[in-house]
Amino acid sequence: MPTPKENRKKVDEAEKESFPASDPPAWTSGAASPEADAKRAEKAAEKAEKERDAEEAEIDETLDESFPASDPPSWTGTHAGDGHNPPDRK
């Protein structure tokens, strides 16, 4: 494992080699790995699935509570006509 002094030397060298470019040198701490990326992606997918399940459960509950009402729940987003652009009346 490199020492902090060796790491600093690598950083200084990278900065000198990239000067005067507009982009700084890119390097990582070494903590990133394909396995860590896969775990992060898996956790994100699990979180998204839980959120979808919660949203679907909320929709199902709203539908159950509104049945057998004649009007659908207000979150359906449907409307009659286009209120933003009324037709020209003569």
C-alpha positions, -999 to +999 in steps of 0.1 A: +000+000+000+014+034-010+024+058+018+007+093+020+039+108+007+039+085-024+003+093-030+010+130-028+038+126-053+015+109-077-011+137-074+016+163-079+029+145-110-006+141-124-013+178-119+020+188-137+012+165-166-023+179-171-014+216-168-026+239-184-056+217-195-090+228-183-099+195-168-081+183-136-066+148-135-090+121-126-082+095-099-101+075-073-094+066-038-094+030-048-126+024-027-147+019-058-150-016-073-174-034-096-187-054-066-194-021-047-211-007-078-233-038-082-243-036-045-252+001-048-273-007-080-290-036-063-299-014-032-312+013-055-334-012-074-347-026-042-356+009-029-373+017-062-393-015-061-404-008-025-415+027-035-435+013-065-451-013-042-461+014-017-476+036-045-495+007-059-508-002-024-520+034-020-537+034-053-554+000-045-566+014-011-580+045-028-598+024-054-612+001-026-624+031-006-641+047-036-660+016-048-688+015-059-689+053-063-697+065-098-668+090-099-632+078-102-606+090-077-594+125-084-558+115-091-566+099-124-557+131-143-586+129-167-606+159-177-631+170-203-619+193-229-589+217-228-596+245-204-563+263-213-573+269-249-611+275-251-625+275-286-632+309-303-668+319-299-685+341-325 
